[in-house]
Amino acid sequence: MDTFEGNAEGCYLYSRHSSPSNLNLGEALAAMEGTETANVAASGMGAITPTLMQLCNNGDHIVSSRTIYGGSYAFLKNFAPKFGITTTFVNITSLEKIEAAINKNTKVIYCETVSNPLLEIADIRELSKMAKRHNLTLVVDNTFSPLSLSPTLLGADIVIHSLTKFINGSSDTVGGVICGTQEFINSLRSVIDGASMLLGPVMDSLRSASVLKNMRTLHLRIKKHSENTMYLAEKFEKDGIKIIYPGLKSHPQHELYKTMYNEEYGFGGMLAFDVGTLKIADDLMELMQKRNLGYLAVSLGFYKTLFNAPGTGTSSEIPLDEQEKMGLSDGLIRMSIGLDNNIERTYQEMKKCMIEIGVL
Ligand SMILES: *Cc1c(COP(=O)(O)O)cnc(C)c1O
């Protein structure tokens, strides 16, 4: 009975429920986020969807940031309603709009600490207070900012990561994790009604051992990603390009970020800028790829720089009129800056590309 309930130390019921390697990786991630425990999953979506299905029943309501990962948006908008779970999408930087969207059926506030792809910053402390006032669960996707930001230390209830990105860091796997209380993680793993157990997005245990090995260098990688990104952001801003990066004073939530971050890990490895049209964005990205400055690809957190145009790429699930409302234009380029050893040279080479394409 103890094994069935997950209470028999050293005894494992069945590997979809738990396994030594999966528990080890989960404990490492829980330690990083400061939560009691964690449950790893086969992908980021395999962490997000069971969490929301576990927290919400038929008739329940979610208030979500409108600038979230395309898959999360599509799940909330198109899939969750099949189970009677509805969502209101709001501008996450407006606390008034978020509070106004809460109704008597609301169970969850959902957001990303650093939003995809516009890099808006959620005020986790204030959102946590609001969640507590209304008896809601604050669920935060922290994929863009591991180590730099620790949402549970600021009051979030549950923190999710796609391990596919910075945490694994080598773009050779998919994975996810849910960090939370022992009680919540137990409920996800319940053989009776646990969403992770019953929907079955389990991580393969050989894979979790390899993700754990990669995680051992995460602190070094994040520092380097942040340092390189800050360098490029400052240089290109000086050159007159409107760079979106939380490390720049020109970012609307720069000061807020500074009240929340773990300073030594910096402002993260993501930046974005608008070159006007999709054609120019494509030409620039093709040229940068040809010059071996990175890859025209989705995903993020790789050792090489990755760039894409989210309007037609990673956020293409979001209808055009809604993209427009949230300020996501066709010419927006999102970059995940790599671990380049000589970032000054990278800057010079990127600048040449921008001059050739006519962006500078
Ligand atoms: C990639 C990503 C996800 C989804 O993760 P997968 O591992 O691809 O399932 C969720 N949230 C954010 C912010 C992401 O970047």
The ligand as a Gaussian input file, in Angstrom:
#p B3LYP/6-31G(d) Opt

LIG

0 1
 C        9.260000      25.662000     -25.582000
 C        8.386000      26.234000     -24.560000
 C        7.335000      25.494000     -24.003000
 C        7.003000      24.098000     -24.471000
 O        8.013000      23.191000     -24.174000
 P        8.244000      21.815000     -24.976000
 O        9.390000      21.211000     -24.255000
 O        8.547000      22.184000     -26.391000
 O        6.982000      21.035000     -24.867000
 C        6.570000      26.085000     -23.024000
 N        6.811000      27.337000     -22.605000
 C        7.808000      28.075000     -23.116000
 C        8.012000      29.470000     -22.610000
 C        8.626000      27.565000     -24.100000
 O        9.593000      28.312000     -24.631000

